[in-house]
């Protein structure tokens, strides 16, 4: 989870991002964002629009706020984008990832929302469900941190951590895909079960699609796949046998 310092820094980055884009779009010098973030740069002839990335020129404008507890945020703004529409050419992102914040423009050329999205090269944007919020709800350029802003920030951190976890799982996923079987060894309590679940999640499984079974010396085919089980007829009291699914077959059906 973000720290209080993270919330403060991230809010400043969002405010700078919006202020920079709106100044490019409309040359508006009356906004709080312009007065706080842009005017000092303009007055000192330091206002530029270039790609930020980790070491880009634009990055120095947010150097007070870009290093957060779990990673570094970069900012990219192109000076020929934004007029009348939002664009993927201007964004905030965790360094070296496709976890981004984009501006959403109305037809009059005003930024009305900020949205979170995963972006992969040559693929459409994959928006984080429900994380497309108005500037007013986010409470930008106000002293307080709104519930919406906190939710937005928490989700941004969650997306970054989830992506990082998937990257860490990639070698295991590759082995399992190529060999259809993977054996994790180690003493009890070293995290084999946890790791197995994380590998499954990295391959796209939900919690409902993950199952575990513990084998023991008496475990056989009838327990695992299917077998006959004794049953008593409630009407006659006679005992017979009925085929029952084992845990693996039940899992497959589910």
Secondary structure, DSSP 4 states (H G I P E B T S, - for coil): ---HHHHHHHHHHHHHHHHHHHHHHH---SSHHIIIIIHHHHHTT-------TTT-GGGGGGTTT-B-SS-BEEEE--TT--TTS--TTSEEEETTS-EEEEEEE-TTS-EEEEEEEE--TTS--EEEEEEEEEHHHHTTTSSS--HHHHHHHHHHHHHHHHHHHHHHHHHHHHHHHHHS------STTSSHHHHHHHHHHHTT--GGG-------TT--HHHHTEEEEEEE-TTT--EEEEEEE-HHHHHHH-
